[in-house]
Amino acid sequence: MKPRIFIGSSSSPKSLMILETVTTLLSPIGDCIKWTNAFTQNKSNLESLTRQTKMCDFAVLIATKDDLLLKKEVFNSVPRDNVIFEFGLFIGATGLQRCFFLAEEGIDLPSDLDGITLGSFSEDLSKYNSIQNRCAEISNEMMKINTASTLGFLPSTALAIGYYYNFIRKVCEEIHTSGKIVTGEKENIEEVGIKEFKFNVIIPELLDDNGVDSFKTMFHKKLDLGNGTTGSISVKRGYPFVFKLEPPEQEDVDKIVQMFDVPSTLSTIVEALKIYMPKEAVGQSTEIEHLEKRELNNFAKVLRYLVSTHTMTKRNVVIQDNYRI
């Protein structure tokens, strides 16, 4: 999934030309949203910009020498005020590491930016700080940041941590310790010794309005899965899951158990999005869909990392994301 990148500038001819260049250079790694396409009819500019801070993963603001400012009896070339404002707006929403400032060489900037390494650029293609070289640096940084997870307003990182420690890790530890699972219901309960198991975490490509409930029902039916738990018959308490045996004709002790779970906790993402980005009309919103995918991808990313850190999970847990029925 490509990240979304907001690219802002002033409306001066020079700035608009650089805007197009930056958009072309960054397009291979992300879906670029130019400020010229970011404003919505019948809404204030501030409202439209605030919406973009929620939708975009990164922001690049371009500051060119558009105005002259008399300061201490000296005229200085300065950027338009809106570029500085938008840089601050995106920093507050997405964080400093996800915002990039391209400042034309020799421009005078507010003292609040003193001490911050900014992308000073030159229009001279032969120089080390040409706009092409600066965009290459930004691209590399964005790709590096995008491989990591972030703890933001939306809950996917926290959900993945809770799901791992409160369920996945405990299930794996119990099965490794006991070497068995409990299957069946009521009078048909039995203990099954297992030689090997794989725990498959199924993450849907998209969520329904009611979360994962409908997806989970269809998934269980499609694979004709049985019900099982950890623990033993005497304890009658464990962590529930669905499973199938491969191959089914083997003796119990040699059976490979394929376990499955569709995390119910993912439904929290739907409820959070209803608050974060309320729907303004009936029908599927591409913006909501983008945020859903972003959070589901982040959930999978965090979970993969956590699984890889523990001996009892890293060889037994498989995350299948972007799953379609």
ChimeraX attribute file (.defattr): number of C-alpha atoms within 10 A of each C-alpha:
attribute: neighborCount
match mode: 1-to-1
recipient: residues
	/A:1	10
	/A:2	14
	/A:3	18
	/A:4	19
	/A:5	26
	/A:6	26
	/A:7	24
	/A:8	24
	/A:9	27
	/A:10	22
	/A:11	14
	/A:12	13
	/A:13	10
	/A:14	13
	/A:15	20
	/A:16	18
	/A:17	12
	/A:18	17
	/A:19	23
	/A:20	12
	/A:21	14
	/A:22	22
	/A:23	20
	/A:24	12
	/A:25	20
	/A:26	20
	/A:27	15
	/A:28	11
	/A:29	16
	/A:30	20
	/A:31	17
	/A:32	23
	/A:33	18
	/A:34	19
	/A:35	18
	/A:36	13
	/A:37	8
	/A:38	16
	/A:39	17
	/A:40	12
	/A:41	8
	/A:42	7
	/A:43	9
	/A:44	11
	/A:45	13
	/A:46	12
	/A:47	11
	/A:48	16
	/A:49	19
	/A:50	15
	/A:51	16
	/A:52	22
	/A:53	20
	/A:54	16
	/A:55	20
	/A:56	23
	/A:57	23
	/A:58	25
	/A:59	27
	/A:60	26
	/A:61	24
	/A:62	27
	/A:63	30
	/A:64	26
	/A:65	20
	/A:66	17
	/A:67	14
	/A:68	14
	/A:69	13
	/A:70	10
	/A:71	8
	/A:72	7
	/A:73	7
	/A:74	8
	/A:75	12
	/A:76	17
	/A:77	17
	/A:78	21
	/A:79	25
	/A:80	19
	/A:81	12
	/A:82	13
	/A:83	18
	/A:84	18
	/A:85	12
	/A:86	20
	/A:87	21
	/A:88	15
	/A:89	17
	/A:90	26
	/A:91	18
	/A:92	12
	/A:93	18
	/A:94	19
	/A:95	15
	/A:96	14
	/A:97	12
	/A:98	20
	/A:99	23
	/A:100	23
	/A:101	21
	/A:102	21
	/A:103	22
	/A:104	23
	/A:105	16
	/A:106	14
	/A:107	16
	/A:108	18
	/A:109	15
	/A:110	9
	/A:111	7
	/A:112	7
	/A:113	10
	/A:114	9
	/A:115	7
	/A:116	7
	/A:117	9
	/A:118	12
	/A:119	22
	/A:120	18
	/A:121	25
	/A:122	20
	/A:123	13
	/A:124	11
	/A:125	12
	/A:126	10
	/A:127	12
	/A:128	12
	/A:129	19
	/A:130	19
	/A:131	24
	/A:132	21
	/A:133	18
	/A:134	18
	/A:135	23
	/A:136	15
	/A:137	13
	/A:138	21
	/A:139	18
	/A:140	12
	/A:141	14
	/A:142	22
	/A:143	14
	/A:144	10
	/A:145	14
	/A:146	16
	/A:147	10
	/A:148	11
	/A:149	18
	/A:150	15
	/A:151	10
	/A:152	12
	/A:153	12
	/A:154	19
	/A:155	18
	/A:156	29
	/A:157	22
	/A:158	15
	/A:159	18
	/A:160	23
	/A:161	15
	/A:162	14
	/A:163	18
	/A:164	19
	/A:165	13
	/A:166	12
	/A:167	14
	/A:168	20
	/A:169	19
	/A:170	17
	/A:171	23
	/A:172	20
	/A:173	15
	/A:174	17
	/A:175	19
	/A:176	16
	/A:177	11
	/A:178	13
	/A:179	17
	/A:180	23
	/A:181	22
	/A:182	21
	/A:183	22
	/A:184	13
	/A:185	11
	/A:186	7
	/A:187	6
	/A:188	7
	/A:189	14
	/A:190	15
	/A:191	17
	/A:192	18
	/A:193	19
	/A:194	20
	/A:195	14
	/A:196	16
	/A:197	22
	/A:198	17
	/A:199	22
	/A:200	17
	/A:201	19
	/A:202	20
	/A:203	25
	/A:204	23
	/A:205	15
	/A:206	18
	/A:207	20
	/A:208	12
	/A:209	12
	/A:210	12
	/A:211	18
	/A:212	21
	/A:213	17
	/A:214	12
	/A:215	19
	/A:216	19
	/A:217	11
	/A:218	12
	/A:219	20
	/A:220	17
	/A:221	11
	/A:222	10
	/A:223	12
	/A:224	11
	/A:225	17
	/A:226	17
	/A:227	15
	/A:228	23
	/A:229	22
	/A:230	25
	/A:231	22
	/A:232	18
	/A:233	15
	/A:234	6
	/A:235	8
	/A:236	11
	/A:237	12
	/A:238	17
	/A:239	15
	/A:240	17
	/A:241	18
	/A:242	19
	/A:243	24
	/A:244	18
	/A:245	18
	/A:246	13
	/A:247	11
	/A:248	11
	/A:249	9
	/A:250	11
	/A:251	11
	/A:252	16
	/A:253	13
	/A:254	15
	/A:255	20
	/A:256	19
	/A:257	23
	/A:258	17
	/A:259	22
	/A:260	23
	/A:261	19
	/A:262	21
	/A:263	18
	/A:264	13
	/A:265	14
	/A:266	23
	/A:267	16
	/A:268	16
	/A:269	19
	/A:270	21
	/A:271	13
	/A:272	15
	/A:273	16
	/A:274	12
	/A:275	9
	/A:276	13
	/A:277	14
	/A:278	10
	/A:279	14
	/A:280	7
	/A:281	7
	/A:282	6
	/A:283	7
	/A:284	9
	/A:285	11
	/A:286	9
	/A:287	16
	/A:288	18
	/A:289	13
	/A:290	17
	/A:291	19
	/A:292	20
	/A:293	18
	/A:294	18
	/A:295	20
	/A:296	23
	/A:297	20
	/A:298	22
	/A:299	23
	/A:300	22
	/A:301	19
	/A:302	20
	/A:303	25
	/A:304	18
	/A:305	13
	/A:306	17
	/A:307	21
	/A:308	14
	/A:309	10
	/A:310	11
	/A:311	12
	/A:312	20
	/A:313	23
	/A:314	16
	/A:315	13
	/A:316	17
	/A:317	22
	/A:318	18
	/A:319	17
	/A:320	14
	/A:321	17
	/A:322	14
	/A:323	11
	/A:324	11
	/A:325	9
